[in-house]
Amino acid sequence: LEGMEVYRVYFAGVAVLQLGAALLVRRLQPLVERRVPEVLGMMFSLRDWRAMLSVQRLAQTPELERVETLIDELAILQSNVSEQTLLEYLDSPLFTVRAAAMEALNKIDFSEKCAKRLIEEVERGEFTTAFIAAEMLGHHGVKEAVPALQRALQSEDFFLSGKAMLALAQLGDSSSFAAIIEMFNASDNPRLIIHGARAIAHMRDAGHIALL
């Protein structure tokens, strides 16, 4: 091509791409309000586009198994869009959906907002998904969770109290070590014994070898 033909072809190509993008955008349902910088950032992020399409399919899919599959896809993409959507699914009335959303969040480097939501889950999700949140907070080193985890040690939900023991040890909360050792010695619950042993191992004190 020579002369003006170069420009005609170039701008025709741009127009076709813009038309395709506009048609794609028209198919998306508005799920939540987003700030202008976020929207502009998504325009240039293939990962965010893929996440938005997954979110769109998620909004249109009633089948539980398909929902869990799409939640896993969002975790793999590790997009900002993924985290915001997964946080919304923490409010689902279905245990399996909340658990899937938490497992997906556990695979990404989640934000402070997400950490606060997980701390809330530890405090109000007893006998359901609080134990998953406790495990995530310990694994990701969220120090702000220590007070909630200390209270969770006394929970009658032994799934939660066991995970709280391990999480506090992972976070290096030495003020909880005595309570963890006392629980380990006093309990005859296999789950608490196993998690207590893991917690004591994380304390890295040679004096605990005989105890174990």
Summary of the structure (lengths in Angstrom):
residues: 212
radius of gyration: 23.5
end to end distance: 78.8
largest distance: 86.8
contacts: 624
relative contact order: 0.06
helix: 75%
strand: 0%
